[in-house]
Amino acid sequence: MKSIDINCDLGEGMATDKHIMSFISSCNIACGGHYGDEKSVRTALQLALSHGVKAGAHPSFEDKENFGRVFMDVSRSRFRESVTQQMHLFTQTAQQVGVELHHIKMHGALYHATAYREDFSDWLVEWMKDFYSETVLYVPPGSLLEKKCVKNKIPYMREAFADRYYDTQGKLVARSMPNALITDYKVAAQQIAVLVKEQKVTSIEGVSNRLEADTICLHGDNLGLTTSLEYLVKELKTKGIIIA
C-alpha cells in the first residue's frame, strides 16, 4: 500500500465539513480573507482536533464578495498586513482550542499570484522567513514559489488536485472553463492513483505530464465529490492507496 496526504479547504460555510473530516488527513481553514471569522475558525479547528486531522491556515485576498478568486493588485505592505492579520486570527484561535499549526496554504487568486508572480512570490517567501520559517507551505509543483522555497530553505509540500483537470503545460484548467472540475469520484480516484504511483497527470487533451505531489487537494465546495468521499476512499484502496 502507498499513502498520500489528502487536504481539503474547509471553514468556508459549507455544511459538509464534519462529513469531510472523516476522510482527509489535513485541512486548510479559511481565516477571514475570503470567508470566516473567529467562530467559523474555532468550529473548524475543533472538528480537525476531534478527527485527528492536521490543521493549516488558508489566507486569501480580502474579498468575501468574490470568495477570493479575483486578483487584487495590492502593495507589499498591504499584502503583509492582510496575511498577518488572518494568521493572527488562526493562531490565536488554534492556541485556545489546543491545535498546532501544521501548514499554510494560500487561497484562490492569492494562491496563483504567490505561485507564479515574481513580486507576490518574493513577498510570501520574505514573510514566511520573518514569521513562519519552520512552517510547511503548500505550493504548486514546479512553480516559481517552489524554486524560491528551495533557495530560501522554506519547508514546503508540493500540492496537486484530485478534482481539477490539468492543461498540456501541467497547470490547472481555469475555473471559468466548463471542463475545469472533476465531479466523478472514479475519475478523481484514477487521477490520484496515477499521481501517487507514477508521478504523472493526464491533461484534458490526453497528454501525460510529470507532476510530483506530496499532498493532494479536494475542494470542500465540490459537492459532486464530497458527497461521494466514502466511495472515493474505497476506490483508492482497491488501487493500493491509503490516506495518511
Phi and psi in degrees as GROMACS dihedral restraints (atoms count N, CA, C in turn):
[ dihedral_restraints ]
;  ai    aj    ak    al  type     phi  dphi    fc
    3     4     5     6     1  -102.1    20    10
    4     5     6     7     1   152.1    20    10
    6     7     8     9     1  -120.3    20    10
    7     8     9    10     1   154.3    20    10
    9    10    11    12     1  -147.3    20    10
   10    11    12    13     1   144.2    20    10
   12    13    14    15     1   -78.7    20    10
   13    14    15    16     1   127.0    20    10
   15    16    17    18     1  -111.0    20    10
   16    17    18    19     1   122.3    20    10
   18    19    20    21     1  -113.2    20    10
   19    20    21    22     1   159.8    20    10
   21    22    23    24     1  -146.0    20    10
   22    23    24    25     1   142.1    20    10
   24    25    26    27     1   -80.1    20    10
   25    26    27    28     1   117.9    20    10
   27    28    29    30     1  -130.3    20    10
   28    29    30    31     1  -179.4    20    10
   30    31    32    33     1    68.6    20    10
   31    32    33    34     1    30.3    20    10
   33    34    35    36     1  -114.5    20    10
   34    35    36    37     1    22.2    20    10
   36    37    38    39     1    87.4    20    10
   37    38    39    40     1     7.5    20    10
   39    40    41    42     1   -86.4    20    10
   40    41    42    43     1   144.3    20    10
   42    43    44    45     1   -79.6    20    10
   43    44    45    46     1    -1.6    20    10
   45    46    47    48     1   -96.5    20    10
   46    47    48    49     1     3.5    20    10
   48    49    50    51     1   -55.1    20    10
   49    50    51    52     1   -47.1    20    10
   51    52    53    54     1   -62.0    20    10
   52    53    54    55     1   -42.1    20    10
   54    55    56    57     1   -62.2    20    10
   55    56    57    58     1   -45.6    20    10
   57    58    59    60     1   -63.6    20    10
   58    59    60    61     1   -38.2    20    10
   60    61    62    63     1   -56.0    20    10
   61    62    63    64     1   -26.6    20    10
   63    64    65    66     1   -72.6    20    10
   64    65    66    67     1   -11.7    20    10
   66    67    68    69     1  -123.2    20    10
   67    68    69    70     1     3.5    20    10
   69    70    71    72     1  -120.8    20    10
   70    71    72    73     1   169.1    20    10
   72    73    74    75     1  -115.3    20    10
   73    74    75    76     1   -17.4    20    10
   75    76    77    78     1  -147.0    20    10
   76    77    78    79     1   156.8    20    10
   78    79    80    81     1  -138.9    20    10
   79    80    81    82     1   155.1    20    10
   81    82    83    84     1  -117.0    20    10
   82    83    84    85     1   114.8    20    10
   84    85    86    87     1  -102.9    20    10
   85    86    87    88     1   121.2    20    10
   87    88    89    90     1   -57.4    20    10
   88    89    90    91     1   135.8    20    10
   90    91    92    93     1  -130.9    20    10
   91    92    93    94     1    41.7    20    10
   93    94    95    96     1   107.6    20    10
   94    95    96    97     1   -11.3    20    10
   96    97    98    99     1   -78.5    20    10
   97    98    99   100     1   -67.4    20    10
   99   100   101   102     1   -92.1    20    10
  100   101   102   103     1   -20.8    20    10
  102   103   104   105     1  -166.2    20    10
  103   104   105   106     1   154.8    20    10
  105   106   107   108     1   110.0    20    10
  106   107   108   109     1   155.2    20    10
  108   109   110   111     1  -148.7    20    10
  109   110   111   112     1  -173.8    20    10
  111   112   113   114     1   -57.7    20    10
  112   113   114   115     1   -39.0    20    10
  114   115   116   117     1   -66.3    20    10
  115   116   117   118     1   -46.6    20    10
  117   118   119   120     1   -68.6    20    10
  118   119   120   121     1   -36.7    20    10
  120   121   122   123     1   -64.9    20    10
  121   122   123   124     1   -44.0    20    10
  123   124   125   126     1   -61.4    20    10
  124   125   126   127     1   -45.3    20    10
  126   127   128   129     1   -60.4    20    10
  127   128   129   130     1   -45.7    20    10
  129   130   131   132     1   -65.1    20    10
  130   131   132   133     1   -40.8    20    10
  132   133   134   135     1   -64.8    20    10
  133   134   135   136     1   -39.7    20    10
  135   136   137   138     1   -65.0    20    10
  136   137   138   139     1   -38.5    20    10
  138   139   140   141     1   -64.6    20    10
  139   140   141   142     1   -43.5    20    10
  141   142   143   144     1   -60.9    20    10
  142   143   144   145     1   -43.6    20    10
  144   145   146   147     1   -61.9    20    10
  145   146   147   148     1   -45.7    20    10
  147   148   149   150     1   -70.4    20    10
  148   149   150   151     1   -22.3    20    10
  150   151   152   153     1  -102.4    20    10
  151   152   153   154     1     0.8    20    10
  153   154   155   156     1    68.1    20    10
  154   155   156   157     1    31.5    20    10
  156   157   158   159     1   -98.6    20    10
  157   158   159   160     1   132.8    20    10
  159   160   161   162     1   -66.8    20    10
  160   161   162   163     1   134.2    20    10
  162   163   164   165     1  -107.4    20    10
  163   164   165   166     1   131.2    20    10
  165   166   167   168     1  -125.3    20    10
  166   167   168   169     1   159.6    20    10
  168   169   170   171     1   -92.3    20    10
  169   170   171   172     1   148.4    20    10
  171   172   173   174     1  -129.1    20    10
  172   173   174   175     1    70.2    20    10
  174   175   176   177     1   -68.7    20    10
  175   176   177   178     1   159.2    20    10
  177   178   179   180     1  -150.1    20    10
  178   179   180   181     1   168.2    20    10
  180   181   182   183     1   -58.1    20    10
  181   182   183   184     1   145.0    20    10
  183   184   185   186     1   -78.3    20    10
  184   185   186   187     1    89.2    20    10
  186   187   188   189     1  -156.3    20    10
  187   188   189   190     1    74.3    20    10
  189   190   191   192     1   -66.1    20    10
  190   191   192   193     1   -29.9    20    10
  192   193   194   195     1   -60.3    20    10
  193   194   195   196     1   -40.1    20    10
  195   196   197   198     1  -106.6    20    10
  196   197   198   199     1    14.4    20    10
  198   199   200   201     1    55.4    20    10
  199   200   201   202     1    30.1    20    10
  201   202   203   204     1    70.3    20    10
  202   203   204   205     1    17.4    20    10
  204   205   206   207     1  -101.1    20    10
  205   206   207   208     1     6.5    20    10
  207   208   209   210     1  -116.1    20    10
  208   209   210   211     1   131.0    20    10
  210   211   212   213     1   -63.5    20    10
  211   212   213   214     1   137.7    20    10
  213   214   215   216     1  -122.9    20    10
  214   215   216   217     1   123.2    20    10
  216   217   218   219     1   -83.4    20    10
  217   218   219   220     1    70.5    20    10
  219   220   221   222     1   -86.2    20    10
  220   221   222   223     1   163.8    20    10
  222   223   224   225     1   -81.0    20    10
  223   224   225   226     1   166.5    20    10
  225   226   227   228     1   -58.0    20    10
  226   227   228   229     1   -45.7    20    10
  228   229   230   231     1   -64.8    20    10
  229   230   231   232     1   -38.3    20    10
  231   232   233   234     1   -69.1    20    10
  232   233   234   235     1   -38.8    20    10
  234   235   236   237     1   -57.9    20    10
  235   236   237   238     1   -51.0    20    10
  237   238   239   240     1   -62.6    20    10
  238   239   240   241     1   -43.4    20    10
  240   241   242   243     1   -62.3    20    10
  241   242   243   244     1   -45.9    20    10
  243   244   245   246     1   -65.6    20    10
  244   245   246   247     1   -49.3    20    10
  246   247   248   249     1   -65.8    20    10
  247   248   249   250     1   -37.8    20    10
  249   250   251   252     1   -63.7    20    10
  250   251   252   253     1   -41.3    20    10
  252   253   254   255     1   -63.0    20    10
  253   254   255   256     1   -43.7    20    10
  255   256   257   258     1   -65.0    20    10
  256   257   258   259     1   -40.9    20    10
  258   259   260   261     1   -66.4    20    10
  259   260   261   262     1   -34.2    20    10
  261   262   263   264     1   -62.4    20    10
  262   263   264   265     1   -43.7    20    10
  264   265   266   267     1   -58.8    20    10
  265   266   267   268     1   -45.4    20    10
  267   268   269   270     1   -65.8    20    10
  268   269   270   271     1   -52.3    20    10
  270   271   272   273     1   -67.7    20    10
  271   272   273   274     1   -37.1    20    10
  273   274   275   276     1   -64.6    20    10
  274   275   276   277     1   -43.1    20    10
  276   277   278   279     1   -69.6    20    10
  277   278   279   280     1   -40.5    20    10
  279   280   281   282     1   -61.3    20    10
  280   281   282   283     1   -39.5    20    10
  282   283   284   285     1   -62.9    20    10
  283   284   285   286     1   -40.5    20    10
  285   286   287   288     1   -67.3    20    10
  286   287   288   289     1   -37.8    20    10
  288   289   290   291     1   -78.1    20    10
  289   290   291   292     1   -26.2    20    10
  291   292   293   294     1    92.4    20    10
  292   293   294   295     1    33.6    20    10
  294   295   296   297     1  -114.9    20    10
  295   296   297   298     1   136.6    20    10
  297   298   299   300     1   -90.8    20    10
  298   299   300   301     1   137.0    20    10
  300   301   302   303     1   -66.0    20    10
  301   302   303   304     1   122.6    20    10
  303   304   305   306     1   -94.9    20    10
  304   305   306   307     1   -41.7    20    10
  306   307   308   309     1  -156.8    20    10
  307   308   309   310     1   172.2    20    10
  309   310   311   312     1  -127.8    20    10
  310   311   312   313     1   136.5    20    10
  312   313   314   315     1  -138.9    20    10
  313   314   315   316     1   122.8    20    10
  315   316   317   318     1   -68.8    20    10
  316   317   318   319     1   158.5    20    10
  318   319   320   321     1  -112.7    20    10
  319   320   321   322     1   143.6    20    10
  321   322   323   324     1    54.1    20    10
  322   323   324   325     1  -127.1    20    10
  324   325   326   327     1   -63.6    20    10
  325   326   327   328     1   -30.3    20    10
  327   328   329   330     1   -72.3    20    10
  328   329   330   331     1   -32.8    20    10
  330   331   332   333     1   -58.8    20    10
  331   332   333   334     1   -47.1    20    10
  333   334   335   336     1   -73.4    20    10
  334   335   336   337     1   -38.1    20    10
  336   337   338   339     1   -64.2    20    10
  337   338   339   340     1   -44.0    20    10
  339   340   341   342     1   -73.7    20    10
  340   341   342   343     1   -21.8    20    10
  342   343   344   345     1   -80.6    20    10
  343   344   345   346     1   -35.2    20    10
  345   346   347   348     1  -124.3    20    10
  346   347   348   349     1   -11.8    20    10
  348   349   350   351     1   -96.3    20    10
  349   350   351   352     1   139.1    20    10
  351   352   353   354     1   -59.5    20    10
  352   353   354   355     1   -47.1    20    10
  354   355   356   357     1   -66.8    20    10
  355   356   357   358     1   -52.1    20    10
  357   358   359   360     1   -67.2    20    10
  358   359   360   361     1   -36.4    20    10
  360   361   362   363     1   -66.4    20    10
  361   362   363   364     1   -39.4    20    10
  363   364   365   366     1   -61.4    20    10
  364   365   366   367     1   -45.6    20    10
  366   367   368   369     1   -62.0    20    10
  367   368   369   370     1   -41.8    20    10
  369   370   371   372     1   -67.4    20    10
  370   371   372   373     1   -45.4    20    10
  372   373   374   375     1   -62.6    20    10
  373   374   375   376     1   -42.6    20    10
  375   376   377   378     1   -60.1    20    10
  376   377   378   379     1   -45.2    20    10
  378   379   380   381     1   -64.8    20    10
  379   380   381   382     1   -41.9    20    10
  381   382   383   384     1   -61.1    20    10
  382   383   384   385     1   -44.0    20    10
  384   385   386   387     1   -62.2    20    10
  385   386   387   388     1   -36.0    20    10
  387   388   389   390     1   -74.2    20    10
  388   389   390   391     1   -36.5    20    10
  390   391   392   393     1  -123.3    20    10
  391   392   393   394     1   -30.3    20    10
  393   394   395   396     1  -137.2    20    10
  394   395   396   397     1    49.7    20    10
  396   397   398   399     1   -66.0    20    10
  397   398   399   400     1   -18.8    20    10
  399   400   401   402     1  -109.2    20    10
  400   401   402   403     1     6.6    20    10
  402   403   404   405     1   -94.9    20    10
  403   404   405   406     1   138.8    20    10
  405   406   407   408     1   -69.3    20    10
  406   407   408   409     1   137.9    20    10
  408   409   410   411     1  -113.2    20    10
  409   410   411   412     1   128.3    20    10
  411   412   413   414     1   -82.2    20    10
  412   413   414   415     1   127.8    20    10
  414   415   416   417     1  -136.6    20    10
  415   416   417   418     1   154.4    20    10
  417   418   419   420     1   -71.0    20    10
  418   419   420   421     1   137.9    20    10
  420   421   422   423     1   -60.8    20    10
  421   422   423   424     1   137.2    20    10
  423   424   425   426     1    75.1    20    10
  424   425   426   427     1     5.0    20    10
  426   427   428   429     1   -78.0    20    10
  427   428   429   430     1   164.3    20    10
  429   430   431   432     1   -58.0    20    10
  430   431   432   433     1   -38.3    20    10
  432   433   434   435     1   -63.4    20    10
  433   434   435   436     1   -41.0    20    10
  435   436   437   438     1   -59.7    20    10
  436   437   438   439     1   -45.8    20    10
  438   439   440   441     1   -59.4    20    10
  439   440   441   442     1   -40.5    20    10
  441   442   443   444     1   -72.6    20    10
  442   443   444   445     1   -30.9    20    10
  444   445   446   447     1   -64.8    20    10
  445   446   447   448     1   -42.4    20    10
  447   448   449   450     1   -60.7    20    10
  448   449   450   451     1   -49.1    20    10
  450   451   452   453     1   -61.2    20    10
  451   452   453   454     1   -37.7    20    10
  453   454   455   456     1  -100.3    20    10
  454   455   456   457     1     7.0    20    10
  456   457   458   459     1    58.9    20    10
  457   458   459   460     1    39.9    20    10
  459   460   461   462     1   -89.3    20    10
  460   461   462   463     1   124.3    20    10
  462   463   464   465     1   -64.2    20    10
  463   464   465   466     1   138.6    20    10
  465   466   467   468     1  -149.1    20    10
  466   467   468   469     1   161.8    20    10
  468   469   470   471     1  -128.0    20    10
  469   470   471   472     1   135.0    20    10
  471   472   473   474     1   -81.5    20    10
  472   473   474   475     1   131.5    20    10
  474   475   476   477     1  -114.5    20    10
  475   476   477   478     1   129.1    20    10
  477   478   479   480     1  -113.5    20    10
  478   479   480   481     1   175.6    20    10
  480   481   482   483     1  -124.7    20    10
  481   482   483   484     1   132.9    20    10
  483   484   485   486     1   -82.9    20    10
  484   485   486   487     1   -26.6    20    10
  486   487   488   489     1  -114.4    20    10
  487   488   489   490     1    21.9    20    10
  489   490   491   492     1  -129.8    20    10
  490   491   492   493     1   140.0    20    10
  492   493   494   495     1   -81.2    20    10
  493   494   495   496     1   153.3    20    10
  495   496   497   498     1  -111.2    20    10
  496   497   498   499     1   154.8    20    10
  498   499   500   501     1   -94.4    20    10
  499   500   501   502     1  -176.4    20    10
  501   502   503   504     1   -68.3    20    10
  502   503   504   505     1   -18.8    20    10
  504   505   506   507     1   -88.0    20    10
  505   506   507   508     1     2.4    20    10
  507   508   509   510     1    80.1    20    10
  508   509   510   511     1    16.0    20    10
  510   511   512   513     1  -105.8    20    10
  511   512   513   514     1   159.8    20    10
  513   514   515   516     1   -66.2    20    10
  514   515   516   517     1   138.1    20    10
  516   517   518   519     1   -66.4    20    10
  517   518   519   520     1   133.2    20    10
  519   520   521   522     1   -57.0    20    10
  520   521   522   523     1   140.4    20    10
  522   523   524   525     1   -59.3    20    10
  523   524   525   526     1   -24.3    20    10
  525   526   527   528     1   -71.0    20    10
  526   527   528   529     1   -14.7    20    10
  528   529   530   531     1   -83.0    20    10
  529   530   531   532     1   144.5    20    10
  531   532   533   534     1   -66.9    20    10
  532   533   534   535     1   -19.7    20    10
  534   535   536   537     1  -107.2    20    10
  535   536   537   538     1    28.5    20    10
  537   538   539   540     1   -79.5    20    10
  538   539   540   541     1   -34.5    20    10
  540   541   542   543     1  -101.8    20    10
  541   542   543   544     1   144.3    20    10
  543   544   545   546     1  -102.0    20    10
  544   545   546   547     1   122.1    20    10
  546   547   548   549     1  -116.1    20    10
  547   548   549   550     1    -7.4    20    10
  549   550   551   552     1   -90.6    20    10
  550   551   552   553     1   120.8    20    10
  552   553   554   555     1   -63.6    20    10
  553   554   555   556     1   -29.1    20    10
  555   556   557   558     1   -69.9    20    10
  556   557   558   559     1   -38.0    20    10
  558   559   560   561     1   -66.7    20    10
  559   560   561   562     1   -42.4    20    10
  561   562   563   564     1   -63.4    20    10
  562   563   564   565     1   -42.5    20    10
  564   565   566   567     1   -62.6    20    10
  565   566   567   568     1   -39.7    20    10
  567   568   569   570     1   -65.4    20    10
  568   569   570   571     1   -40.9    20    10
  570   571   572   573     1   -63.8    20    10
  571   572   573   574     1   -41.7    20    10
  573   574   575   576     1   -62.7    20    10
  574   575   576   577     1   -45.3    20    10
  576   577   578   579     1   -60.2    20    10
  577   578   579   580     1   -43.5    20    10
  579   580   581   582     1   -67.7    20    10
  580   581   582   583     1   -39.2    20    10
  582   583   584   585     1   -61.4    20    10
  583   584   585   586     1   -45.0    20    10
  585   586   587   588     1   -72.8    20    10
  586   587   588   589     1   -44.6    20    10
  588   589   590   591     1   -86.7    20    10
  589   590   591   592     1   -31.6    20    10
  591   592   593   594     1  -119.1    20    10
  592   593   594   595     1    -6.0    20    10
  594   595   596   597     1    54.2    20    10
  595   596   597   598     1    45.2    20    10
  597   598   599   600     1  -137.9    20    10
  598   599   600   601     1   160.5    20    10
  600   601   602   603     1  -139.7    20    10
  601   602   603   604     1   141.3    20    10
  603   604   605   606     1   -96.8    20    10
  604   605   606   607     1   126.3    20    10
  606   607   608   609     1   -71.7    20    10
  607   608   609   610     1   167.5    20    10
  609   610   611   612     1   -64.6    20    10
  610   611   612   613     1   -19.3    20    10
  612   613   614   615     1   -90.1    20    10
  613   614   615   616     1    -0.6    20    10
  615   616   617   618     1    92.1    20    10
  616   617   618   619     1    10.1    20    10
  618   619   620   621     1   -91.3    20    10
  619   620   621   622     1   132.0    20    10
  621   622   623   624     1   -90.1    20    10
  622   623   624   625     1   126.9    20    10
  624   625   626   627     1  -123.3    20    10
  625   626   627   628     1   146.3    20    10
  627   628   629   630     1   -72.3    20    10
  628   629   630   631     1   133.8    20    10
  630   631   632   633     1  -152.0    20    10
  631   632   633   634     1   109.7    20    10
  633   634   635   636     1   -94.8    20    10
  634   635   636   637     1   130.4    20    10
  636   637   638   639     1  -134.4    20    10
  637   638   639   640     1   140.7    20    10
  639   640   641   642     1  -102.2    20    10
  640   641   642   643     1   -19.7    20    10
  642   643   644   645     1  -146.3    20    10
  643   644   645   646     1   148.3    20    10
  645   646   647   648     1  -126.8    20    10
  646   647   648   649     1   131.8    20    10
  648   649   650   651     1   -97.9    20    10
  649   650   651   652     1   139.3    20    10
  651   652   653   654     1  -116.7    20    10
  652   653   654   655     1   135.1    20    10
  654   655   656   657     1   -85.2    20    10
  655   656   657   658     1   132.6    20    10
  657   658   659   660     1   -65.1    20    10
  658   659   660   661     1   -21.6    20    10
  660   661   662   663     1   -94.1    20    10
  661   662   663   664     1     5.6    20    10
  663   664   665   666     1   -88.6    20    10
  664   665   666   667     1    82.9    20    10
  666   667   668   669     1   -64.5    20    10
  667   668   669   670     1   -26.2    20    10
  669   670   671   672     1   -59.9    20    10
  670   671   672   673     1   -34.1    20    10
  672   673   674   675     1   -94.6    20    10
  673   674   675   676     1   -43.4    20    10
  675   676   677   678     1   -63.8    20    10
  676   677   678   679     1   -27.4    20    10
  678   679   680   681     1   -81.1    20    10
  679   680   681   682     1    -5.5    20    10
  681   682   683   684     1  -118.4    20    10
  682   683   684   685     1    19.4    20    10
  684   685   686   687     1   -62.1    20    10
  685   686   687   688     1   -36.0    20    10
  687   688   689   690     1   -59.2    20    10
  688   689   690   691     1   -41.4    20    10
  690   691   692   693     1   -72.4    20    10
  691   692   693   694     1   -34.3    20    10
  693   694   695   696     1   -62.7    20    10
  694   695   696   697     1   -45.1    20    10
  696   697   698   699     1   -62.8    20    10
  697   698   699   700     1   -42.8    20    10
  699   700   701   702     1   -63.5    20    10
  700   701   702   703     1   -40.6    20    10
  702   703   704   705     1   -63.5    20    10
  703   704   705   706     1   -40.3    20    10
  705   706   707   708     1   -64.1    20    10
  706   707   708   709     1   -39.7    20    10
  708   709   710   711     1   -62.9    20    10
  709   710   711   712     1   -36.8    20    10
  711   712   713   714     1   -66.4    20    10
  712   713   714   715     1   -21.0    20    10
  714   715   716   717     1   -96.8    20    10
  715   716   717   718     1     7.4    20    10
  717   718   719   720     1    80.7    20    10
  718   719   720   721     1    29.8    20    10
  720   721   722   723     1  -129.2    20    10
  721   722   723   724     1   133.0    20    10
  723   724   725   726     1  -119.5    20    10
  724   725   726   727     1   156.2    20    10
  726   727   728   729     1   -94.4    20    10
  727   728   729   730     1   125.5    20    10
